């Protein structure tokens, strides 16, 4: 199982929509490391079947706690403002089947702002 772990703090409810592909995968779980969010945001993630783990302290401490509580044998950490590429979980499984021990996705920005490029 792949555990997709997402840290949240101050996100809008629309952030949950970026992770709908995880919710549709029978061999994946969505784990939210919550650092204090609007109830509507948490409800949007709950509607996807996410496990919500409220926590205190730094984002790193919350992520470590989420990793300990995750059920998967593979951990995929994604920022809440990220959108996993189409087929992300299949790509992870393929890479693992080929013997890859760790990896990352390419980074692209939706904004045309030159400073982000």
Buried (B, 14 or more C-beta within 10 A) or exposed (E): EBBBBBBBEEBEBEBBEBBEBBBEBEEBBBBBBBBEBEEEBBEBBBEBEBBBBBBEEEBEEBBBBBBEEBEBEBBBBBEBEBBBEEEBBEBBBEBBEEEEEEEEEEEEEEEEEEEEE
